Amino acid sequence: MRILPALWARGNPKEPVPFQEILPLKLRPFVSGKGDKTSNVCCLYEMSLVFGCLKENEFKESACGREIKSFQECFTNYNKQKYITKEREAKGILTPGEKRLPYRQLNKLLRMYPNEK
């Protein structure tokens, strides 16, 4: 065990350091939408099944009809869900029980409950 690093370390200050408020401690009344742009990958499992089937059958689409159909169904369901959520966001409808709210819904909540001055 080395003792020198423990001896060089600083001890706790005897007097507490006072807090200096440089900027006011309050939330902004809005949230920017920059961080909301996520790359959402859909139907990855179905896509891998299609590519695996095409590789096994030397890229003949006629042999992989079932996998291609399941991938297309998954993609259409994803597009429908994406369209519905986009409409909800545009209307400003709050989704109950949602863990990750889009920035528009967060801005609506922040407008409903403003900061006290």
Order of alpha helices (4+ residues) and beta strands (2+ residues): alpha-alpha-alpha-alpha
